[in-house]
């Protein structure tokens, strides 16, 4: 191969390389241009940034006076005082004696004694239970004759309890009196004592 042919082949190769490069670069330019035109057709709206929330206003400052200064007083030395209390025992005084009761009114003076009009006690009045128990004795009955001549109260003692009770029961039930009288002739009460002797029948 001659030198001229080699130069020709090299020139042709360079020519092909240049044409290929031009084709490649031209096509790439058209593609980039078309993409750029497509992008220009879109309206891109920028989003507005959200408004930031405003912080709350700071609280109003109150004019607070400063606390007063406290002055600590100097310590006071207190000397304890010891006192001795002498308590004297109190002797309770005896309560005053109650006043004596007033004396009873004087009993009216009996100008005329009571007179028995009826009533008596005999052996037939002996209580059967006292006979069975062999009770005997003398009952001393103290009774009061009212203004109507009847026995108002009675109290007996000296024999057995059953005989004493029987004595008063018979006196109140049976004995009747003409009442006693005072100096003015008015009927008054009179106290009297009577003995009743109970003997067991033979």
MARDREN-218127 format. One record per residue: residue number from 1; residue in one letter; x, y, z of N, C-alpha, C, CB in turn. Coordinates in steps of 0.05 Angstrom, whole numbers, plus 5000, padded with zeros to 4 digits. Glycine has a CB too. Layout:
BEGIN
[pt NUM, A, [X, Y, Z], [X, Y, Z], [X, Y, Z], [X, Y, Z]];
...
END
This chain:
BEGIN
[pt 1, X, [5018, 4976, 5000], [5000, 5000, 5000], [5018, 5024, 5000], [4980, 5000, 5025]];
[pt 2, X, [5009, 5044, 4984], [5026, 5067, 4982], [5019, 5087, 5002], [5024, 5079, 4954]];
[pt 3, X, [5034, 5105, 5006], [5030, 5126, 5026], [5007, 5143, 5019], [5055, 5144, 5029]];
[pt 4, X, [5001, 5149, 4995], [4978, 5166, 4987], [4952, 5152, 4994], [4979, 5172, 4958]];
[pt 5, X, [4951, 5125, 4991], [4926, 5111, 4997], [4922, 5112, 5028], [4928, 5081, 4987]];
[pt 6, X, [4942, 5110, 5043], [4939, 5110, 5072], [4929, 5137, 5081], [4965, 5103, 5085]];
[pt 7, X, [4939, 5158, 5069], [4930, 5185, 5076], [4901, 5188, 5068], [4946, 5206, 5062]];
[pt 8, X, [4893, 5177, 5046], [4865, 5179, 5037], [4847, 5164, 5056], [4861, 5168, 5008]];
[pt 9, X, [4855, 5140, 5063], [4838, 5124, 5082], [4836, 5139, 5109], [4850, 5096, 5087]];
[pt 10, X, [4857, 5151, 5118], [4856, 5166, 5144], [4838, 5190, 5142], [4884, 5175, 5152]];
[pt 11, X, [4839, 5204, 5119], [4822, 5227, 5116], [4793, 5219, 5116], [4829, 5242, 5090]];
[pt 12, X, [4787, 5197, 5101], [4759, 5187, 5100], [4750, 5180, 5128], [4756, 5163, 5081]];
[pt 13, X, [4767, 5166, 5144], [4760, 5158, 5171], [4754, 5182, 5188], [4781, 5141, 5184]];
[pt 14, X, [4771, 5202, 5186], [4767, 5227, 5201], [4741, 5240, 5194], [4790, 5246, 5198]];
[pt 15, X, [4735, 5239, 5167], [4711, 5251, 5157], [4686, 5237, 5170], [4709, 5251, 5127]];
[pt 16, X, [4687, 5211, 5169], [4665, 5195, 5181], [4661, 5201, 5211], [4669, 5165, 5177]];
[pt 17, X, [4684, 5203, 5225], [4682, 5208, 5253], [4670, 5236, 5258], [4711, 5207, 5266]];
[pt 18, X, [4678, 5255, 5242], [4667, 5282, 5246], [4638, 5283, 5240], [4682, 5302, 5228]];
[pt 19, X, [4630, 5269, 5217], [4601, 5269, 5211], [4585, 5255, 5233], [4595, 5254, 5184]];
[pt 20, X, [4595, 5233, 5244], [4581, 5219, 5265], [4579, 5236, 5290], [4595, 5192, 5272]];
[pt 21, X, [4601, 5250, 5296], [4600, 5267, 5320], [4580, 5289, 5317], [4627, 5279, 5325]];
[pt 22, X, [4579, 5300, 5292], [4560, 5322, 5287], [4532, 5312, 5290], [4564, 5334, 5260]];
[pt 23, X, [4526, 5288, 5279], [4499, 5277, 5281], [4492, 5272, 5310], [4497, 5250, 5265]];
[pt 24, X, [4510, 5260, 5325], [4504, 5254, 5353], [4499, 5279, 5369], [4527, 5237, 5366]];
[pt 25, X, [4516, 5298, 5366], [4513, 5323, 5381], [4488, 5338, 5372], [4537, 5341, 5378]];
[pt 26, X, [4481, 5337, 5347], [4457, 5351, 5338], [4432, 5339, 5349], [4455, 5352, 5307]];
[pt 27, X, [4431, 5312, 5348], [4407, 5298, 5359], [4404, 5304, 5389], [4409, 5268, 5354]];
[pt 28, X, [4426, 5303, 5403], [4425, 5308, 5432], [4416, 5336, 5438], [4452, 5304, 5445]];
[pt 29, X, [4424, 5355, 5421], [4415, 5383, 5425], [4386, 5386, 5422], [4430, 5402, 5407]];
[pt 30, X, [4375, 5372, 5399], [4346, 5374, 5394], [4330, 5362, 5417], [4339, 5360, 5368]];
[pt 31, X, [4340, 5339, 5428], [4325, 5326, 5450], [4325, 5344, 5474], [4338, 5299, 5457]];
[pt 32, X, [4347, 5356, 5481], [4348, 5374, 5504], [4331, 5398, 5500], [4377, 5383, 5509]];
[pt 33, X, [4330, 5408, 5475], [4313, 5432, 5470], [4284, 5425, 5473], [4319, 5443, 5442]];
[pt 34, X, [4276, 5401, 5462], [4248, 5393, 5464], [4239, 5389, 5493], [4243, 5366, 5448]];
[pt 35, X, [4257, 5377, 5509], [4251, 5373, 5538], [4248, 5400, 5552], [4272, 5356, 5552]];
[pt 36, X, [4265, 5419, 5544], [4263, 5445, 5556], [4238, 5459, 5549], [4287, 5462, 5547]];
[pt 37, X, [4228, 5456, 5523], [4203, 5468, 5515], [4180, 5456, 5530], [4199, 5465, 5485]];
[pt 38, X, [4181, 5429, 5534], [4160, 5415, 5549], [4158, 5426, 5578], [4163, 5385, 5549]];
[pt 39, X, [4181, 5430, 5590], [4181, 5440, 5617], [4170, 5468, 5619], [4209, 5439, 5629]];
[pt 40, X, [4174, 5484, 5598], [4164, 5511, 5599], [4134, 5513, 5598], [4176, 5527, 5577]];
[pt 41, X, [4120, 5491, 5589], [4091, 5493, 5587], [4077, 5490, 5614], [4081, 5472, 5568]];
[pt 42, X, [4091, 5480, 5635], [4078, 5476, 5661], [4082, 5501, 5678], [4090, 5452, 5676]];
[pt 43, X, [4061, 5510, 5690], [4062, 5533, 5709], [4066, 5522, 5737], [4037, 5551, 5707]];
[pt 44, X, [4088, 5524, 5747], [4093, 5515, 5774], [4089, 5537, 5793], [4123, 5503, 5776]];
[pt 45, X, [4070, 5533, 5811], [4064, 5554, 5831], [4077, 5547, 5857], [4033, 5557, 5835]];
[pt 46, X, [4091, 5566, 5865], [4105, 5562, 5891], [4084, 5563, 5914], [4127, 5583, 5895]];
[pt 47, X, [4087, 5544, 5931], [4069, 5544, 5955], [4078, 5566, 5974], [4069, 5517, 5969]];
[pt 48, X, [4057, 5580, 5984], [4062, 5601, 6003], [4068, 5589, 6030], [4038, 5621, 6005]];
[pt 49, X, [4088, 5598, 6042], [4095, 5587, 6069], [4073, 5594, 6089], [4122, 5598, 6079]];
[pt 50, X, [4066, 5575, 6105], [4045, 5579, 6125], [4055, 5600, 6145], [4038, 5554, 6140]];
[pt 51, X, [4035, 5617, 6153], [4042, 5637, 6172], [4047, 5624, 6199], [4019, 5658, 6174]];
[pt 52, X, [4068, 5632, 6210], [4075, 5621, 6237], [4056, 5633, 6258], [4104, 5627, 6244]];
[pt 53, X, [4047, 5615, 6277], [4029, 5625, 6298], [4045, 5644, 6316], [4018, 5601, 6315]];
[pt 54, X, [4031, 5666, 6321], [4044, 5686, 6337], [4043, 5676, 6366], [4029, 5713, 6335]];
[pt 55, X, [4065, 5678, 6380], [4065, 5670, 6408], [4048, 5688, 6425], [4095, 5670, 6419]];
[pt 56, X, [4035, 5678, 6446], [4018, 5695, 6463], [4034, 5718, 6475], [4005, 5679, 6485]];
[pt 57, X, [4021, 5740, 6479], [4035, 5763, 6490], [4045, 5756, 6519], [4017, 5788, 6491]];
[pt 58, X, [4067, 5766, 6526], [4077, 5761, 6553], [4058, 5773, 6574], [4106, 5772, 6557]];
[pt 59, X, [4055, 5760, 6597], [4037, 5772, 6618], [4047, 5799, 6627], [4035, 5753, 6642]];
[pt 60, X, [4027, 5815, 6635], [4034, 5841, 6644], [4049, 5840, 6670], [4009, 5859, 6647]];
[pt 61, X, [4068, 5855, 6672], [4084, 5855, 6696], [4069, 5871, 6718], [4112, 5867, 6691]];
[pt 62, X, [4065, 5858, 6740], [4052, 5872, 6763], [4073, 5884, 6780], [4034, 5852, 6779]];
[pt 63, X, [4066, 5907, 6789], [4085, 5921, 6807], [4081, 5910, 6835], [4080, 5952, 6806]];
[pt 64, X, [4096, 5890, 6842], [4094, 5878, 6868], [4116, 5890, 6885], [4097, 5847, 6867]];
[pt 65, X, [4107, 5903, 6908], [4128, 5916, 6924], [4145, 5894, 6936], [4115, 5933, 6947]];
[pt 66, X, [4169, 5899, 6940], [4187, 5880, 6952], [4179, 5875, 6981], [4216, 5889, 6951]];
[pt 67, X, [4182, 5850, 6991], [4174, 5844, 7018], [4190, 5861, 7038], [4178, 5814, 7025]];
[pt 68, X, [4176, 5869, 7060], [4191, 5886, 7079], [4213, 5870, 7092], [4172, 5897, 7101]];
[pt 69, X, [4233, 5884, 7098], [4255, 5871, 7111], [4248, 5865, 7140], [4281, 5888, 7108]];
[pt 70, X, [4252, 5841, 7147], [4247, 5832, 7175], [4273, 5834, 7190], [4235, 5803, 7176]];
[pt 71, X, [4270, 5850, 7211], [4294, 5853, 7228], [4292, 5834, 7251], [4297, 5883, 7238]];
[pt 72, X, [4309, 5817, 7254], [4309, 5798, 7276], [4317, 5812, 7301], [4328, 5774, 7270]];
[pt 73, X, [4298, 5811, 7321], [4305, 5825, 7347], [4328, 5810, 7360], [4281, 5827, 7365]];
[pt 74, X, [4342, 5823, 7376], [4363, 5810, 7391], [4352, 5790, 7411], [4382, 5830, 7406]];
[pt 75, X, [4365, 5768, 7415], [4354, 5748, 7435], [4352, 5760, 7462], [4372, 5724, 7436]];
[pt 76, X, [4329, 5752, 7475], [4324, 5762, 7502], [4330, 5739, 7522], [4294, 5772, 7505]];
[pt 77, X, [4346, 5745, 7540], [4352, 5725, 7561], [4331, 5727, 7583], [4381, 5730, 7572]];
[pt 78, X, [4315, 5705, 7585], [4294, 5704, 7605], [4304, 5687, 7628], [4267, 5693, 7593]];
[pt 79, X, [4304, 5698, 7651], [4312, 5683, 7675], [4288, 5670, 7687], [4326, 5701, 7696]];
[pt 80, X, [4286, 5643, 7688], [4262, 5630, 7699], [4259, 5638, 7729], [4264, 5600, 7697]];
[pt 81, X, [4234, 5644, 7735], [4227, 5651, 7763], [4214, 5627, 7776], [4208, 5676, 7764]];
[pt 82, X, [4225, 5618, 7796], [4215, 5595, 7811], [4198, 5605, 7833], [4238, 5576, 7821]];
[pt 83, X, [4172, 5598, 7832], [4154, 5607, 7853], [4145, 5582, 7868], [4130, 5622, 7842]];
[pt 84, X, [4143, 5585, 7893], [4133, 5563, 7911], [4106, 5570, 7921], [4153, 5558, 7934]];
[pt 85, X, [4086, 5555, 7913], [4059, 5560, 7921], [4053, 5542, 7945], [4038, 5556, 7898]];
[pt 86, X, [4046, 5553, 7966], [4039, 5537, 7990], [4008, 5537, 7991], [4051, 5550, 8016]];
[pt 87, X, [3998, 5514, 7986], [3969, 5511, 7987], [3960, 5500, 8014], [3959, 5491, 7964]];
[pt 88, X, [3945, 5516, 8027], [3935, 5508, 8053], [3910, 5492, 8050], [3929, 5533, 8071]];
[pt 89, X, [3909, 5469, 8063], [3885, 5453, 8060], [3860, 5468, 8072], [3888, 5426, 8075]];
[pt 90, X, [3839, 5466, 8056], [3815, 5479, 8064], [3797, 5459, 8079], [3799, 5491, 8040]];
[pt 91, X, [3792, 5465, 8103], [3775, 5447, 8118], [3746, 5455, 8112], [3781, 5449, 8149]];
[pt 92, X, [3731, 5436, 8100], [3703, 5443, 8094], [3687, 5448, 8120], [3690, 5422, 8077]];
[pt 93, X, [3674, 5469, 8120], [3657, 5475, 8143], [3632, 5459, 8142], [3651, 5505, 8145]];
[pt 94, X, [3624, 5451, 8165], [3600, 5434, 8166], [3576, 5451, 8158], [3596, 5423, 8195]];
[pt 95, X, [3558, 5439, 8142], [3535, 5454, 8134], [3518, 5462, 8158], [3518, 5439, 8114]];
[pt 96, X, [3506, 5485, 8156], [3490, 5493, 8180], [3467, 5473, 8184], [3479, 5521, 8176]];
[pt 97, X, [3462, 5469, 8209], [3441, 5450, 8216], [3414, 5462, 8207], [3440, 5444, 8246]];
[pt 98, X, [3397, 5445, 8196], [3371, 5456, 8188], [3355, 5465, 8213], [3355, 5434, 8173]];
[pt 99, X, [3339, 5485, 8208], [3324, 5495, 8231], [3305, 5473, 8241], [3308, 5520, 8224]];
[pt 100, X, [3301, 5472, 8267], [3282, 5452, 8277], [3254, 5456, 8267], [3282, 5453, 8309]];
[pt 101, X, [3240, 5435, 8263], [3212, 5438, 8253], [3195, 5453, 8274], [3200, 5411, 8247]];
[pt 102, X, [3177, 5467, 8263], [3160, 5482, 8282], [3144, 5463, 8300], [3140, 5501, 8267]];
[pt 103, X, [3141, 5471, 8324], [3127, 5453, 8343], [3098, 5449, 8333], [3128, 5464, 8372]];
[pt 104, X, [3088, 5426, 8338], [3060, 5421, 8329], [3041, 5439, 8346], [3052, 5392, 8333]];
[pt 105, X, [3019, 5446, 8333], [3000, 5462, 8348], [2990, 5447, 8373], [2976, 5471, 8330]];
[pt 106, X, [2986, 5461, 8393], [2977, 5447, 8418], [2950, 5434, 8413], [2976, 5466, 8441]];
[pt 107, X, [2948, 5409, 8423], [2923, 5395, 8420], [2901, 5409, 8436], [2926, 5365, 8430]];
[pt 108, X, [2879, 5409, 8425], [2857, 5422, 8440], [2852, 5408, 8467], [2831, 5423, 8423]];
[pt 109, X, [2847, 5423, 8486], [2843, 5412, 8513], [2816, 5397, 8514], [2844, 5434, 8534]];
[pt 110, X, [2817, 5373, 8523], [2793, 5357, 8524], [2777, 5365, 8549], [2799, 5326, 8525]];
[pt 111, X, [2754, 5376, 8544], [2737, 5383, 8567], [2718, 5361, 8575], [2720, 5408, 8560]];
[pt 112, X, [2712, 5344, 8555], [2694, 5321, 8561], [2704, 5297, 8545], [2664, 5327, 8552]];
[pt 113, X, [2711, 5275, 8559], [2723, 5252, 8547], [2702, 5237, 8531], [2735, 5234, 8567]];
[pt 114, X, [2712, 5220, 8512], [2694, 5204, 8496], [2682, 5182, 8513], [2709, 5192, 8471]];
[pt 115, X, [2657, 5176, 8506], [2643, 5155, 8521], [2636, 5132, 8502], [2617, 5166, 8534]];
[pt 116, X, [2643, 5107, 8510], [2638, 5084, 8493], [2608, 5078, 8493], [2655, 5060, 8501]];
[pt 117, X, [2598, 5075, 8468], [2570, 5069, 8465], [2565, 5039, 8459], [2558, 5086, 8444]];
[pt 118, X, [2584, 5026, 8447], [2581, 4998, 8441], [2606, 4986, 8431], [2559, 4995, 8420]];
[pt 119, X, [2606, 4958, 8430], [2630, 4944, 8421], [2644, 4930, 8443], [2648, 4962, 8407]];
[pt 120, X, [2651, 4904, 8438], [2665, 4889, 8458], [2680, 4866, 8444], [2646, 4878, 8480]];
[pt 121, X, [2699, 4853, 8458], [2714, 4831, 8448], [2712, 4808, 8469], [2744, 4838, 8443]];
[pt 122, X, [2704, 4784, 8460], [2701, 4761, 8479], [2718, 4738, 8470], [2671, 4753, 8480]];
[pt 123, X, [2716, 4716, 8486], [2732, 4692, 8479], [2723, 4679, 8453], [2730, 4671, 8501]];
[pt 124, X, [2698, 4685, 8445], [2688, 4673, 8420], [2702, 4685, 8396], [2658, 4678, 8418]];
[pt 125, X, [2716, 4708, 8400], [2730, 4721, 8378], [2758, 4710, 8375], [2731, 4752, 8383]];
[pt 126, X, [2766, 4690, 8390], [2793, 4679, 8388], [2797, 4667, 8360], [2797, 4656, 8410]];
[pt 127, X, [2817, 4676, 8346], [2822, 4665, 8319], [2829, 4635, 8321], [2845, 4680, 8306]];
[pt 128, X, [2816, 4618, 8304], [2822, 4590, 8305], [2851, 4583, 8299], [2804, 4575, 8285]];
[pt 129, X, [2863, 4598, 8281], [2892, 4593, 8275], [2909, 4597, 8300], [2902, 4610, 8252]];
[pt 130, X, [2902, 4618, 8316], [2918, 4623, 8340], [2914, 4602, 8361], [2910, 4650, 8352]];
[pt 131, X, [2889, 4590, 8362], [2884, 4568, 8380], [2901, 4544, 8372], [2854, 4561, 8381]];
[pt 132, X, [2902, 4538, 8346], [2917, 4515, 8337], [2947, 4519, 8343], [2913, 4511, 8307]];
[pt 133, X, [2955, 4544, 8340], [2984, 4549, 8345], [2990, 4555, 8375], [2993, 4573, 8328]];
[pt 134, X, [2969, 4553, 8391], [2971, 4558, 8420], [2983, 4585, 8426], [2988, 4536, 8433]];
[pt 135, X, [2972, 4605, 8412], [2981, 4633, 8416], [2963, 4646, 8438], [2981, 4649, 8389]];
[pt 136, X, [2975, 4661, 8456], [2960, 4674, 8477], [2977, 4699, 8485], [2955, 4655, 8501]];
[pt 137, X, [2964, 4716, 8501], [2978, 4740, 8511], [2959, 4764, 8512], [3001, 4747, 8493]];
[pt 138, X, [2970, 4786, 8521], [2954, 4811, 8524], [2963, 4831, 8502], [2958, 4823, 8552]];
[pt 139, X, [2944, 4839, 8486], [2949, 4859, 8465], [2942, 4887, 8477], [2933, 4853, 8439]];
[pt 140, X, [2961, 4905, 8474], [2957, 4933, 8483], [2951, 4949, 8458], [2982, 4944, 8499]];
[pt 141, X, [2926, 4958, 8455], [2917, 4972, 8431], [2916, 5002, 8437], [2889, 4962, 8422]];
[pt 142, X, [2928, 5018, 8420], [2928, 5047, 8421], [2913, 5056, 8397], [2957, 5059, 8423]];
[pt 143, X, [2890, 5070, 8400], [2873, 5078, 8378], [2864, 5106, 8382], [2849, 5058, 8374]];
[pt 144, X, [2854, 5118, 8359], [2844, 5145, 8360], [2814, 5145, 8353], [2860, 5163, 8339]];
[pt 145, X, [2800, 5161, 8369], [2771, 5164, 8365], [2766, 5190, 8350], [2755, 5163, 8392]];
[pt 146, X, [2753, 5188, 8327], [2748, 5211, 8311], [2725, 5228, 8322], [2742, 5204, 8283]];
[pt 147, X, [2721, 5251, 8307], [2699, 5269, 8316], [2672, 5257, 8312], [2701, 5296, 8302]];
[pt 148, X, [2670, 5235, 8295], [2644, 5222, 8291], [2640, 5199, 8310], [2642, 5213, 8262]];
[pt 149, X, [2659, 5194, 8328], [2656, 5172, 8347], [2667, 5146, 8337], [2627, 5169, 8355]];
[pt 150, X, [2677, 5144, 8312], [2688, 5119, 8302], [2718, 5119, 8306], [2681, 5116, 8272]];
[pt 151, X, [2729, 5094, 8308], [2758, 5091, 8311], [2771, 5095, 8284], [2766, 5063, 8323]];
[pt 152, X, [2790, 5114, 8282], [2802, 5121, 8256], [2829, 5106, 8252], [2807, 5151, 8254]];
[pt 153, X, [2843, 5100, 8273], [2869, 5086, 8270], [2874, 5070, 8295], [2892, 5106, 8266]];
[pt 154, X, [2890, 5048, 8292], [2896, 5030, 8314], [2923, 5017, 8310], [2873, 5009, 8317]];
[pt 155, X, [2936, 5012, 8333], [2962, 4998, 8332], [2964, 4982, 8358], [2986, 5018, 8330]];
[pt 156, X, [2969, 4956, 8355], [2969, 4938, 8379], [2995, 4922, 8379], [2945, 4919, 8379]];
[pt 157, X, [3004, 4915, 8403], [3028, 4899, 8407], [3026, 4885, 8434], [3054, 4917, 8405]];
[pt 158, X, [3043, 4866, 8438], [3045, 4852, 8464], [3038, 4823, 8462], [3026, 4864, 8483]];
[pt 159, X, [3021, 4814, 8445], [3014, 4786, 8441], [3028, 4777, 8415], [2983, 4781, 8440]];
[pt 160, X, [3017, 4756, 8402], [3028, 4747, 8377], [3019, 4766, 8355], [3019, 4718, 8370]];
[pt 161, X, [3033, 4766, 8332], [3024, 4784, 8310], [2995, 4780, 8302], [3043, 4781, 8286]];
[pt 162, X, [2987, 4755, 8300], [2959, 4750, 8291], [2939, 4759, 8312], [2955, 4720, 8286]];
[pt 163, X, [2945, 4756, 8338], [2926, 4766, 8359], [2926, 4796, 8360], [2934, 4754, 8386]];
[pt 164, X, [2949, 4809, 8356], [2950, 4838, 8356], [2933, 4849, 8333], [2979, 4849, 8355]];
[pt 165, X, [2937, 4837, 8309], [2922, 4846, 8286], [2892, 4842, 8290], [2931, 4831, 8261]];
[pt 166, X, [2884, 4819, 8302], [2856, 4814, 8307], [2844, 4834, 8326], [2852, 4785, 8317]];
[pt 167, X, [2860, 4842, 8346], [2851, 4861, 8366], [2843, 4888, 8353], [2872, 4866, 8387]];
[pt 168, X, [2861, 4898, 8336], [2856, 4924, 8322], [2832, 4921, 8303], [2881, 4934, 8307]];
[pt 169, X, [2831, 4899, 8289], [2809, 4895, 8270], [2782, 4896, 8284], [2812, 4868, 8255]];
[pt 170, X, [2780, 4883, 8307], [2754, 4883, 8322], [2748, 4910, 8334], [2755, 4862, 8344]];
[pt 171, X, [2768, 4924, 8344], [2763, 4951, 8355], [2753, 4970, 8334], [2789, 4962, 8368]];
[pt 172, X, [2766, 4970, 8310], [2757, 4989, 8289], [2729, 4981, 8279], [2777, 4988, 8265]];
[pt 173, X, [2723, 4956, 8278], [2698, 4947, 8267], [2675, 4951, 8287], [2700, 4917, 8258]];
[pt 174, X, [2680, 4946, 8313], [2658, 4945, 8332], [2655, 4969, 8350], [2660, 4920, 8349]];
[pt 175, X, [2677, 4981, 8358], [2676, 5001, 8379], [2664, 5027, 8368], [2704, 5006, 8391]];
[pt 176, X, [2644, 5038, 8383], [2632, 5064, 8376], [2632, 5081, 8402], [2604, 5060, 8364]];
[pt 177, X, [2638, 5107, 8398], [2640, 5125, 8421], [2624, 5151, 8416], [2669, 5132, 8426]];
[pt 178, X, [2617, 5163, 8438], [2608, 5191, 8437], [2633, 5207, 8437], [2588, 5198, 8461]];
[pt 179, X, [2638, 5224, 8416], [2664, 5237, 8414], [2669, 5256, 8437], [2666, 5253, 8388]];
[pt 180, X, [2695, 5260, 8441], [2703, 5279, 8462], [2697, 5308, 8453], [2733, 5276, 8469]];
[pt 181, X, [2696, 5327, 8472], [2690, 5355, 8466], [2710, 5373, 8480], [2661, 5362, 8475]];
[pt 182, X, [2715, 5396, 8467], [2732, 5416, 8479], [2716, 5434, 8497], [2747, 5432, 8457]];
[pt 183, X, [2729, 5455, 8506], [2716, 5473, 8525], [2693, 5488, 8512], [2736, 5493, 8536]];
[pt 184, X, [2693, 5490, 8485], [2671, 5504, 8471], [2649, 5485, 8465], [2681, 5517, 8446]];
[pt 185, X, [2652, 5459, 8470], [2632, 5440, 8465], [2634, 5428, 8437], [2605, 5452, 8468]];
[pt 186, X, [2655, 5433, 8423], [2659, 5422, 8396], [2671, 5395, 8398], [2677, 5441, 8379]];
[pt 187, X, [2663, 5375, 8380], [2674, 5349, 8381], [2703, 5349, 8372], [2658, 5329, 8364]];
[pt 188, X, [2720, 5334, 8385], [2749, 5333, 8379], [2758, 5304, 8380], [2766, 5351, 8398]];
[pt 189, X, [2782, 5299, 8368], [2793, 5272, 8369], [2805, 5267, 8397], [2815, 5269, 8347]];
[pt 190, X, [2805, 5241, 8403], [2817, 5233, 8429], [2831, 5206, 8425], [2795, 5231, 8451]];
[pt 191, X, [2855, 5204, 8437], [2870, 5179, 8436], [2865, 5163, 8461], [2901, 5184, 8432]];
[pt 192, X, [2864, 5137, 8458], [2857, 5119, 8481], [2873, 5093, 8478], [2827, 5114, 8482]];
[pt 193, X, [2878, 5081, 8501], [2892, 5055, 8502], [2874, 5035, 8516], [2919, 5058, 8518]];
[pt 194, X, [2874, 5011, 8505], [2858, 4989, 8516], [2873, 4963, 8514], [2830, 4987, 8502]];
[pt 195, X, [2870, 4947, 8536], [2884, 4921, 8537], [2863, 4899, 8532], [2897, 4917, 8565]];
[pt 196, X, [2871, 4879, 8516], [2854, 4856, 8510], [2871, 4832, 8515], [2844, 4857, 8480]];
[pt 197, X, [2861, 4815, 8534], [2876, 4791, 8542], [2864, 4767, 8528], [2876, 4787, 8573]];
[pt 198, X, [2881, 4752, 8514], [2873, 4728, 8500], [2882, 4703, 8516], [2884, 4727, 8470]];
[pt 199, X, [2863, 4686, 8524], [2869, 4662, 8539], [2859, 4638, 8523], [2857, 4662, 8568]];
[pt 200, X, [2875, 4618, 8521], [2867, 4594, 8506], [2844, 4580, 8522], [2891, 4575, 8503]];
[pt 201, X, [2823, 4572, 8506], [2801, 4559, 8520], [2810, 4532, 8531], [2778, 4555, 8501]];
[pt 202, X, [2798, 4524, 8554], [2806, 4499, 8567], [2790, 4476, 8555], [2800, 4500, 8597]];
END
